Amino acid sequence: MAKLGTTQGPFDRDEIDLLLPHEHIFADLGPMEDENWKDTEPEAVIDLIGPEIERAKEADIDALVECTPEGVGRRVDIDLAVSEATDFPVVVPTGIYQEPSIPQWAREMSVEELTEWMLDELTDEVEDTGVQAAWIKVSTDDEDPEGLSADEEKILRAAARAGDETGAVIGSHTLHGNVAHQQMDIIEEEGYDASRFIWIHARAEEELDYHERAAERGAFVEYDWIGGHDQDDQTYIDLVEYMTERGYTDNVLLSQDRGYYDPSQPDGGGADPYTYIVDEFLPKLRASDVDDEAIETIVHENPLDAYCR
């Protein structure tokens, strides 16, 4: 049986019912040169995020995917500390963020060296945490609608090679539909499969033909700003209706991109609850034209299809 890798070790797929596929516990959104993420004590994050995890558990959420990679303050030791304090599984990534936040050490590595780094984290552990990464997070520049930088492409090629060897899914923060398709082309050039690609933040692309063609290639199309970013719930209901009507129920992921302690903010800023999607959004989706079977697939099956290996 496929397993979900977490901070609490692997779980059989049937042990997890509701997995949130895109959230954060810790992310440094300040200037990377300030290195605010380095000095944060786990106890401070537990104090802020712990109560939100407890609310998530009360809402029957079983686990969440931490989407913070290198370049934006990844701290797997903090993810682990929060997980242990709350008895809640967290799925952590290997991988590297976008321009201009790519660390210098990653710029200096070859594709082969980056592949080995990712493979080590996917098969052994991240740093000295004892936690194995379960997936690969990459990204592309929000301000460049034309394509990937040389370093972003190098990181993606390494991700495709590591993914091909391990079966790990590759998720990418990508705001432009044409760039998402360029990424899928590169993944396929490296011998991996576009069906193991998650187009994160697909909502940012208003041309829905890109969404449909991504799903046609087998990719997961993720709508993950639910409950925030000044987005209206009906926008997401319309997107789910559009995709399910066209036969792409199995390719849709829903999440919130919420939570997180930001060390660049006083006291970590304010943590958004992980429960909006369960408490507010899903009742509206169930009242729409999307049938219950499709909702069950999108909410309970697709995240596990993506992240189990």
WOGIQUI-V376477 format. One line per field, one symbol per residue. phi: phi as a letter, one per 40 degrees, with the letter a starting at -180 (. if undefined). psi: psi as a letter, one per 20 degrees, with the letter a starting at -180 (. if undefined). burial: 1 if it has 16 or more other C-alpha atoms within 10 Angstrom, else 0. A space follows every 10 residues. Layout:
phi=???
psi=???
burial=???
//
This chain:
phi=.cbbcacbgc bcdccbbbbc caaabaaccc dcccfcccbc cddccdcccd cccccccccg ccabccbccc hbgdbcccdc cccccbfacb cbbchbcccc cccccccccc dccccccccc ccbbacfbcg bccbabbbab cdcbcciccc cccdcccccc cccccbgccb bbcacbcccd ccccccdcdc gcbccbbbcc gddccccccc ccccccchcc bbbbbcgaff ccdcdccccc cdccccgbdc bcbbabfbgf cbccbdfggb ccccbdcccb ccdccccccc cccccdcccb bcdcdccca
psi=pqqoprikaq pqgiipgopo inaqgppoja phihlhhhjp phhhgghghg hhghhgghjk phrqppkoaq ikkpnhhggg ggghhilppp oqqrrqarpk jpqhhhhiqr ggghghgghg hhierockij ppqirpparq phiojhaqrg hggggghggg ghghhijqqo ppopipghhh hgghggghhj japiikponq khhhoioihg gghghhiiqp opokkpjakk qphhghgggg ggghhjjkgi ipqpahlacp poiiqpkjap pqqjighghg ghhhhhiajp rhgggggghh gghhhgiq.
burial=0011111101 1010010111 1111111111 0100011001 0101110111 0111011000 1111111111 1111111111 1110010111 1111111110 0110010000 1001111111 1100110001 1111111111 1000001100 1111111111 1111001111 1111111111 1011011101 0111111111 1110100001 1101110111 1111111000 0010011011 1111000111 1111111111 1111000100 1111111100 1100100001 0001101111 111111111
//
